[in-house]
Amino acid sequence: MGSLFRSEEVALVQLFLPTAAAYTCVSQLGELGLVEFRDLNASVSAFQRRFVVDVRRCEELEKTFTFLQEEVRRAGLVLPPAEGRLPAPSPPDLLRIQEETERLAQELRDVRGNQQALRAQLHQLQLHAAVLGQSHSPVPAAAPTEGPSSEKTPLLPSPGGPHQDLRVNFVAGAVEPHKAAALERLLWRACRGFLIASFRETEQQLEDPVTGEPAAWMTFLISYWGEQIGQKIRKITDCFHCRVFPFLEQEQARRGALQQLQQQSQELQEVLGETERFLSQVLGRVQRLLPPWQVQIHKMKAVYLMLNQCSVSTTHKCLIAEVWCATRDLPALQQALRDSSSEEGVSAVAHRIPCRELPPTLIRTNRFTASFQGIVDAYGVGRYQEVNPAPYTIITFPFLFAVMFGDVGHGLLMFLFALAMVLAEDRPAMKASQNEIWQTFFGGRYLLLLMGLFSIYTGFIYNECFSRATTIFPSGWSVAAMANQSGWSDQFLSQNPLLTLNPNVTGVFLGPYPFGIDPIWSLAANHLSFLNSFKMKMSVILGVTHMAFGVFLGIFNHVHFGQAHRLLLETLPELLFLLGLFGYLVFLVVYKWLRVTAAEAASAPSILIHFINMFLFSRSPTNRPLFAGQEVVQHVLVVLALAAVPVLLLGTPLHLLRQRRRPSRRKSAGQQGEDGAGLLDSPEASTSENGWGSDEEKAGCPGEEETEFVPSEVFMHQAIHTIEFCLGCISNTASYLRLWALSLAHAQLSEVLWAMVMRVGLGMGAQVGVAAAALVPVFAAFAVLTVAILLVMEGLSAFLHALRLHWVEFQNKFYAGTGYKLSPFSFSVEDE
């Protein structure tokens, strides 16, 4: 957890990998996931790198794997996940995998081809048998067809004479059903009626040889006269892609041919069954061998891609790589290199070198902290060794959300939903879901858990459970004491529907409620006014506290990076401006709560008027001061706040300008740092000693050349920061009033939903006398609306507002978020 508060120290390490052991070393580093490789061949094209042939070989294998995977899916099978932790294969293993893969692919192609050919042949025999088996009755003589349709009636009558001696011929075949009507119409029109056509649908559907789905066919028998008509018929059937088969005129011959076709079909089905059994055996082998091969080749390709980022030594005996590695992982890195290269007789060497650029940010997370760190990283990855807001966000984010979402019932539902996901988080079905909305909820389950828990807490403070007040402790107000001492008569009660409880009357106010808001306020007519005043002041107090905490966190950045001048020239003026104005406002609110009693409530001074007079340097005769010497204190605070602005604006630029004019020896010190930086165990090479300041200082690693100091840019940057901070203190304080607005909106929506649904249902049940039956649909509607509106929509709204308060109002006080993550080379990421 130590690295959660600040990113870990990261070092730049140079690796000398022997050529014979380079593949093994990088493979081992991929299994450990400790280092991020830097590309030393950025100027070299991807097609000109050393291991491009090996990468292409892996890509060709992946294409073959894709073919095998598609064949498995085509057969309706599922590839099981690879079992165990498989290492990247060695080059000899790659040759074996390549040979077996090509053999399996070739077998699949051959078997699939044979299967398709046999299916097509079987389909052809079945169609031929269907044509011969259909009861078409051929007409031996030419006769015009009867029918009312003008399309089937020849335009010219059949002439007599020599045409009566023409021989009748037959064309038989099958056509797809959707083409039958068009084929029949075209035949009659083209042949002018010199034919007789019979179309019938097959009794059984035949399996399509390509798709494997059953499909119906239309068989036809055409009798015609004359050779020219026959040529037309054959051309038309060819255009419609009809299957034409020989048709014997004798009934006995047709029966013999049909029996022969059925026998051939039976033999083909036996051969096809054997082919499919052999195909299932091949697919079984693919199903068993393909998953581990995919993982291994994927790892091998990743290793060669990393090797392509290494440079080659002048002697071509070793590869040189530069990696980012956490300082605490350097011994593990050295041990992994030693173990990987021991078999080759030459050990790989790791040499720590001074960095020339800002190192990446490494913050280790677990299941609990990952979602909170994701909120911070969505704003921007922190700069190297910058204070990380995530550990504080674990508390402040759910709490600010709960301030806007405070309700015991709603918070309990959210808590139980998140708790169910937490308890079932190790089940494979929870992680394997492909629903993006579910993945979002599941990834933030611990965030939802705390949000629900804090909402229960603030719900007890607001004393709201589904908008209803609960009486956990006895109320601090006594109506009986007020009635006894005020002498309320029946006539007074009938004339005054609203009664006032006076806390100044003895025995009426017994003391504050032990925890939260007294439930009697839910019955008061001024309930909304009371909550408005309470929640508005609470929002200001929380907002100023949150922003002041952000400014205080900036102190740790200045101390860590050795920027002591910023403590006096930036942090101190910022605190004077923020606390001198808005911290004083919080003091007035708390002081008035503690000092003003119920007896003085009518003449209590207005904090708002005091705050306005503070800036105008004036006083109001009708608004008495809260304490003695208040005017002097207010004048001093305003003067200090205004005096802090020029210090914040000019202090840091003038200090840096003064430092630059002094003789500097940073360059020589950097050269000494380069000479001193060496082995892994040399503490002088630590990159955190010099650190990285803000943009205008441009501090760097040892050995880095000084950048040009441009005073105008420094003054401009500081001016922007000053304006943003001073105006932001005002706007950000007002922005925290969203806590009051969202909390009030949530409470009122809950009240409206209860009044319009549950209260109506309860009243209807009392009148009709069917309380249980009437409340079932009413409660169902109330539950659905509660989840849809109050939990989902209101919860999302409160989440977004809490997110904005952290990104804009809190993190901009100390968090730059201009870094980049350390992305270690890891096979676990590749497997995902």
N, C-alpha and C positions, 0 to 999 in steps of 0.2 A: 504493500500500500504506500510505501515511501515515494514511489515514482508518480503517484497520483497527484500529489501537491505540486510537483514540478517535473518536467520531462527529464528523463535519465541522461546522464552524460554519454555522449556518442563520440567515438573516435574514428578517424580515417586510417584504415589499415591497408598496407600494400602486401599482396600475396605473391610469392614466387612459387609457381606450381611446375614441377617437372612434367615434361610433355607426356611421358608414359603414365603418370599418375594424375594428370589434370582432370580427366573425366571422373575418376573415382573420388577425388577430393571435392569437386563441385557437387557430385551426387550426394555425398555425405553432408555437405553444407545445406543442400536442399532438404534433406531429411530433418536436420536440426532447425532450420528456419531462423538463423541468427543474423545474417548479413544481407545487406542490399548492395548489389553490384553497380558500379558506375561504368558507363559506356566509354571506353577509351578509344573506340573506333567510330566516333560520331561522324567524322568526315568521310568514312568509307561506306560505299554503297553496300546494301544488304546482299547483293549478288557477287560481291568481290571479297567477302570475308572467308576466313580460312575453313570453317566447318559448314559452308553452305551446302556441300554435297550431302553431308550427313543429315542436315535439316530437311533437304528435299526427299531423302530416302524415308525419313519418318513421315513426311507429309504424304508420300505415295502409299505407305502402309496405312495411314489414317483413311485415305480414300478407299482402299480395299476393305478396311474395317467398316466403313460406312455402307459399302455394298453388302457385306455379310450381315450387318445389323438390319438393313432394310429387308433382306431375305427372311431373317428370323421374324421380324414384325409382320411380313406378308403371310407367314405361316400361322399367325395368331399366337406366337410364343412371346415370352418376356425374358429379357436378359437379366439374370440375377446380379446383384452387386458383387464386386470383387471382395473376396474374403482375405483377411490378414493384411499385413503391411508389406507390400511388394516393393523391392528395391528396383532402381533403374537397371535395365539389363546391360550386360557387358557386350562389346562388339561381337564376339562369337555367338552369344545368345540372340543377338539381333538377326544374324544370318539364319539361325534355326527358325526363329519366329517368321522371318520373311518367307522362307521356303514352305513352311507348313501353311502359312496364310495363303500363298499363291496356289498351293495344292488344294486347299479347301475351297477357294474361290473357283478354281477351274472345275472341280468336281460339282460344285453347285451349278455352275453355268451349263455343264454337260447334262446333268440330271434335269435341270429346269428346261433345257432345250428339248431333251427327249420327252419329258412330260408334256410340254406344249405340243410337240409333234403328234404324240399318241392321242392327246385329247382332241386335236383338230381332226385326226384321222377317224377317231371314234365318233366324233360329232358328224362327220361326213357320212359314215355308214348308217348312223341313226336317222339322219335326214333322208337318205336314200331308202331306207326301210320304211320310213313314215310315208314317203311318196308312193311306194309300191303297195303299202298296206291300206292306204285310204281307198274308200269305195267309190272312186271316180268311174263313171260309166262312159266310155268313149262312144261317139256317134259315128257310124261308118259312112253315112251319106251326108252330102252338103245340104243343109236346109237353113233358111233364114230363121234366126231366133225370134221367138215371140216375146213381146214385152212392150209395155207402154212407153218405155224410155226411148227418147229420140236418139240418145247417144249409142244405143245398142242396135239401132235399125239402120241398115245400109242405105246410103243415099241413092244408089242405083240398084235396080233389081238384078238378081243373078241371071246372067244370060244363059240360055240353053245351048244346045249344040255340042261342040267339042269339049266344053268344060265339064260336062256331065261324066266323062270318062276318066277324070283325074283321080289319082290315088290319094287316099286320106293318110296324112302323116300326123305324128304326135310329138309334142314337146312337154316333158314333165319336169318338175323341179319344186323348189321352195323359195319363199321370199319372206322378208320381215313383215310383220303384220301392218305396220304403219305405211308400207309402200304398196300394199296389195291393191287398194282402191285406185290409186294413180296408175298402177301397172295395167289393171283391167281396162280402165278408161282409155289409156293410150293405145292399147292393143286394138280395141274396137274402132277407134278413130283412124289409126294408121292402116289397118288391114281392110277397112271398108266392109266389115261384116263377114269376110270369107274365113271365119274360124268359129270354133265353139270353145269357150274357156270355162273351166270349173275351178273355183277356189274354195278350199276348206281348211279350217284350222286343225292343227295336230291335236290328237286326243291327250297327249301328255307333253308337258314342258320339257325341253331339252336343256342340258347344262351348257352354258356358254364356255367355249374353250379358253377364252382370255380372262374374263372376269370370274368365272365359276358360278355365276348366278343362273337360276333357271329362267328360260325365256321361251315364249310361244313362237311358232312359225306357221306360216300359211303355205300349204301345198297347192299346187295348181297342175291341171292337165289341159293342154291346148291341142285341139285337133284342127287341121288346116288343109287347104287344097292349094297346090301349086308351089313351085320352087321359090319364086320371088316372095310369096307370102312367108315362107319358112325363113328366108334370109332376114326379112323385116322382124319377125318374131325373135330370132336369135340375137339381132342387134339390140332390140329393146330390152330383152332379158339381161344382156350383158351390161347395158347402161344402168339397170336397176340392181346390179350385183346379185343376181339371182343364182341359186345353186341349181344347175340343170343336170339331170341324170337320164341315162338311157331308159326307155320305156318299151317293154316288149308287148306286142299286140296279143299274143296267146295267153290265156289265163293260166294255163298249166306252167308255162315258162316263167311267168311272173311269180308264181308261188315257189318255184324252184330257186329263182334268184333271191326271193325274200328269205327263204330258209338259209341260203348260203350267207347272206348279209348278217343274219342273226347269229350264225355260228362264228363269223369273223368278229362281230362285235363282242361276243363272249370271250373269245381269245384275247382281243385287245384289252378288255377290262381286266383280265388276269395279269397281263403284262403291265398294265398301268398300275395295278395294285402293288406289284413287286417294285415298280419304279418309285411309287410314293413311299413305300416302306424304307427303301434305300435312302430316299430324300430325307425322311424323318431321322434316320441314323446320322446322316451328315449334319443336319441342323442340330441334333443333340450334341455332336462334337463341337460345333460352332458355339452353341449355348454354353458349353463348359469351358472352352478355351478363350473365347473372345474377351470377356470382362477383364481377366488379369492382363491379357495382352494390351488392351486399350490403356490401362493404367500405366503399364511399363513403358510403352512407346510414348505416351504423353510425358512421362517423366524424362525419358531420354531426349525428346525434342526440347524440353525446357533446359536440360543440361547443356545441349549444344548451342542453344540461343544465348545462354550465359557465357559459354566459352567464346562465342563470337564477339563478346564485349571486351575480351581480354586482348592485350597486345602481345606480340611475340618478341622475345629478346633478340639481341643482335646475333647471338650464336645459335638461335633456333632450338635451344635445348630446354627452354622452359617458357611458360606463359606468365605474363605479369598482369595481375588484376588489382583493382582498387575497390575496397568495400567499406561501407559504413557499418559499424558494429558497436553495440553498447559496451561500455567499459567493463561492466560486471560480467559480460559474456566472453571477454578476451581469453581467459584461461580455457574455457570450453572450446573456443575456436582453435586455439593452438593444439589442444589435445585431439580434436577431430582431424586436423591436418596431419598430425603425427601418425595417427592410426591408419589414415587412408593411404598414406604414401610409404608406409613401412615395408610393404611387400616389394616395392620396386627398388629398394636399396638406397634411395635418395629421398631425404625428408623435405617436405614443403616448408617454406619459411614465411612467417608473418611478421611484418615490420611496420610499426606505427609511425606515421608521417604527419607533419603539421598540415592542418586543413587550410584551404584557400577560399573557402566559401562557408556560408551559414550551414551548419549540420542539420540533418532532419530531426524532427521531433518524435520521440518514442515515449509513449505513455502506455504501460501495460494495464489492461482491464480484465475484468472477469464477468461472469453472468450478471452480477448485480450492478456494477459500475458502467457496463458497456452502453446502456441506453442513455445515461446521464452524460457520458463523454460524447455520445453521438449528438446530443443537443448542442454542446459547446462547439464541436467540430463542424456542425452545420453552419454556424456563424463564420468560422474560419479556424484553421489549424493554428495552434499557438506557435509563436517563435521559439527558437531553441532555448530551453531552460527558463522560459517565462512562467510566471505563476499561473497555474491551471485552475480555472473557475469550477471544474467539475465537482470536487469534493464539497464545495459550499453549495453548489446547485442541488446536490442530493437532499439538502434540507430546505433551502429557500424556494426552489421551484415547486415542490408539492405544497409547501405552506402558502405561497401566494396564490396558487391554484385553489387551495381550499378556502382561502378568504373569499374568493368569488363564487365558490361552489358549496358553501357551508350548509350542509343538511345531513343529519344523522342517517336517515333512511337511504338517501341517494348515495352517500359515501359508503354505506354498508354494502349496497348492491355492487358498486364498483370494486370494493375491496374483495368481496366474495368471488367475483368474476376473475380478478387478477390472481387470487389465491388458488383457484382451480387450475389456471394455466401454470402457475409455479409448481404446484404439486405434481402435475402431469408433464412437466417439461422434458423428462427423459424418455417419454414414449416416442417411438419412431413416427407414429402417425401425426403427432403434433408438429414435427419438423418437416415432414414430407409433404404437407399441404401446399398446393400451388396457388391458393387464393391470396392475392396481394393484400387485401384488407386484413385477412387473418394473420398473415405474416407480420404486418405492421403492429397489430395488437400483441402478437406473441413476442415480438422483439422488444416491446416496451412493457412487458408484464410486471417487472419490478417497479417501474415508474408508476404504472397504474395502481400497483399495490400501495405505494406510499401516498399517492394522490387520494385514494379512497380512505386510507387511515387518517390522514390529516383532515380530510373533509368531515369525518366523524368527529374529530376533536373540535373543529370550528363549529360544527353543527351543535355540539353541546354548549359551546359558548353562546351561539345565537339562540339556543333553546328551540331548535326547529327540527322536526322529524316529519317529513312529507308535509311541511308547512304547518304542522300542529305543534303547539308547545307541550312539553311534558313536565310534570311536577315531581321531580326527583327529591327535592328538599322542600320543607315548608316555606311558603312565601314570606317575604320580609314585610309585607303590607297587611294590615288588619282592617277589614271593612267593618267588623263589629265595633271596634273602638271608635271609629269615625261616626257610626250611627248612634252609639250611646252618648257621645259627647256633643254631637251636633244637633241632636233632637230632631232627627228626620221624622216627619209625620206622614201619615198616609196621603194627605192632600199634597204635601211637598213631593213625595215620590211619584204621585200621579201627574204632577205638573212638570216635573224635571226628569226626562228619560235618561239624561246623562248626569252622573254624580261625580264629584271631584273629591279625591282623597288628599287631604292636606298633611304633608309630612311634619308640619310644625305642631300639629295637635299631638298631645302626649298619647303614646300607645299605638298610633297609626303606622308609623315607620319603625319597625323593630330592628332594622339593620340590613346590611347588604346581603344579597343572595349568595350562598356559599360558592357557587361556580356558575358563571355565565349570567344571562339575563333572566330576571325574575319572570316566571310564567304569567304573572298578573298583567304584564304589559301587552300580552296578546289579546286581552279583553279591553284595553284602553282605546279611546277614540283618537288619542294623539300618539298611537303606536308607531305610525309611519314617520312622524316628525322626530320622535325620539331616536328611532333607528337611523334616520338620515344624519342627524347630528353626531351620533356615536360612530357610525361607519365612515363618515367623511373625515373626522378627526383621526380615527384609527388609520385610514389610508395615508394621510399626511405623515403620521408618525412612522409607519412602516416604510414609506418611501424615502424619507430623509435618512432613516437608519440604514436602509439598504444601500443608498448612494454613498453615505459616509463610509460604510464598510468597504465598498469598492475602492474609494480613495485610499483607505488604510492599506489595502492589499497592494497598492502600487508601491508602498514603502519597501516591501520585500523584493520587488524587482530592482529598485534603485540600489538597495544594499547588496544584493547578489551580484549585480553587474558593476559594482564599484563606482557608482555615480552619486557620491555623497552630496555634490552640489545640487542635485535635483531635490533632495530632501528639503533644503532651505529655499530654493528658487521655484519649485513647482508644488510639492506636496503641502508645505506650510501655507502658501497663499491660497491653494485650493480649499484646504480645511477652514481657513479663516473666512473665505467667501461663503462656503456652503453652510458651516455651522454658525457663523456670525449672523446670517440672515435667517435661514430656514431652520437651523438648529435652535435658534432663539424662539421661533414660532412654536416648535415642539415643546420647548420649555414653558412657554405661556400656557399651552393647552394643559399640560400635566400640572402646572402650578395652580391653575384655576380649578381643576378637578379636585385637588387636594385641599385647597384653602377656602373655597367658596362653599358655604353651607346652604341648606334648604331655606333657612330664614333670610339669607342674603341673596337668594336667587333672583328676586324681583329687581334688585338694584345692582346686579352683577355687571361689571364692565364688559364691553365687547372687545374680543381679541382682534377681530378684523379691523376695527377702527384704530386700535393701538398699532397694528402692523402698518396700516396706511400712513398714520401720523409719523411713524418711525422713518419712513423715506422722505416725508415732506418736512421733517424737523419742526413739527407743530404739535399742538395739544388741543384736545377737545374738552371744554369746561363741563360738558354733561357726561363725559366718560371718565370716571375716576381711575387712577392708576391701581394696578394690582399690588404693587409693593413700593416701598419708599425708594426714591432714587431711580425710578424706572426710566425717566426721561434721559438721565445722564448715561445710563447703561445703553439705551437704544442709540444715542448719538455716537457713543464710542464704538459700538459694533458696526454702525453704518460706515464710519470713517475708516475703521480697520478693513472692512470688506472692500471699500473703494480703493484704499491704498494697496491692497493685495493685487489689484488688477494690473497696474504697471509693472510690479515686480514679476508677476506671472508672464507678462508680455515681453519684457526686456531682459530679465535676469539671466536665463539660460543662454540666449544668443550672445550677450555681452561677455559672459563667463567663457564661452567657447572661443570667442574672438580673442579674448585676452590670453587664453591658453595657446592659441595658434601662433601668437606673436612671440612667444618665448622660444628659445632654442630647444628643439625637440631631438631626442635620441631614439625615437621609436624604431627607426629603420635599422640601426645597429643592434638594438635589442632584439629585433625580429630575426636578424641574421644569426645572433647567438642562440636564439630559440631553435632555429633550424638545425644548427650544429648539435645542440643538446638533445633534440628529439630523436629517439631511436627505438629501442626495444619496447616490448609490450609492458614491461614492468617499470618503465621510467615515468615517475609522476610528473616530471616537468612538461610532458607533452600534453597535459590536460587541456582540452579546448575550453574549459569553463573558467580558466584563470583570467583571461582578458575579457571574454564575454562579448556580447553584442548589444549595443545600446540602441537608442531609437534612431530613426532615419537620419537625423541631422548629424549624428556623431560619427556614423560609419566606422565603428570599431570593428576590428577583425581578428583573425587568428595570428599567431606568431608567424613572422615571415611575410605577412601581407603588406604590400606597398601602400603607403598612405594615399588616400583619395583626395582629390582636390576639394578644398574648403571654399564654398561659395556663400558669403555672408547673406546675400539677398535671399537665397533659398532657405537658409536657417531662420531668418527673420520672418519670412512668409509662412513657413511651417509653424512657427511658434505663435504667430498672429492668428492663424486658423485655429490652432488648439485653444488659445485663450478665448476667442469669440465663441467657439463651440462649447467650451466648458461653462462660461458665464451665462450664456443664453440657455444652455442645456440645464443648468441648475433650476432655472425658472420653469422651462417647459417640461422637464422631467418630473419635477415635483407635481405639476398639474397633471402629468400623465399617470401618476400613481392614483389619481382619483378614479381611474377605471376600476380599481378594487371596490370602491364604494358603489359605482354604477352597476357593475356586473353582479355584485352581491345583492343589491336591491332588486335588480331585474330577475334574478333567479328566485328570490323569495316571493316576488309578486306573481311570477308564472306558476310557482307551486301553489300559491293561494288560489289563483284563478282556476287551475286544474281541479283542485279539491272542491271548490265551490260549485263549478259547473258540471262535475261528474259525480263524485262520491257523495256530496251533500244532497244532490238531487236524487240519487239512487237510494240513499238512506231514508229520505223523506217519502219517496214513492213506496218503499217497502212498508212503512208504517201505515200509510193510507190504504193500500190495496190489501194488505194482510198476507202478502206472499214474500216476506222479507228475504228468505234464502234464495228462492228462484229468481227474484228480481235483481239481487246483488251479484249473481254470477256473471251476467253479461256486463253489468256496470263495472264490476271489479276488473274484468278482462279488458274493457276499454281503458280504464284508468291505468292498468299495468302497461298496456301497449303505448299509450300516450306518454307515460312517465319515462319509459325506456327511450322512445323515439325522440321526444322533445327535450326533456330535462336531462337525461343522461347523455345521449349522443350529441344533439345539437348544442345544448348549453355547455356540455362538457368540452366539446371541440372549441367553442367560443372562448371559454375560460382558459383552455390550454394555449390557444394562440395568443391571448392577451398576456398570459404569464410568460410565454416565450418572448414576446416583444419587450416586456419589462426587463428580462435578463439580458437580451442582446443589446438593446439601445440604452436603457437607463443604468444598468449595472456594469456590464462588461466593458463599455467604452471608457470607464474611469481608469482602467489599469491594463486592459487586455488588447493587444494589437491584432492578434490572429492572422499574421501574415507569413506564417511558416508553412512547412510541408511535412507530411508524414513519412516516417521511416517505413518503407515497404520491403520487408525482407523476402529474399528468395526462399520460398517454402513450397514443398510438395503438397502440403495440406490444402493450400489455396488452389493448387492445380487440380487436386482431386475433386474439390467442390465444383 
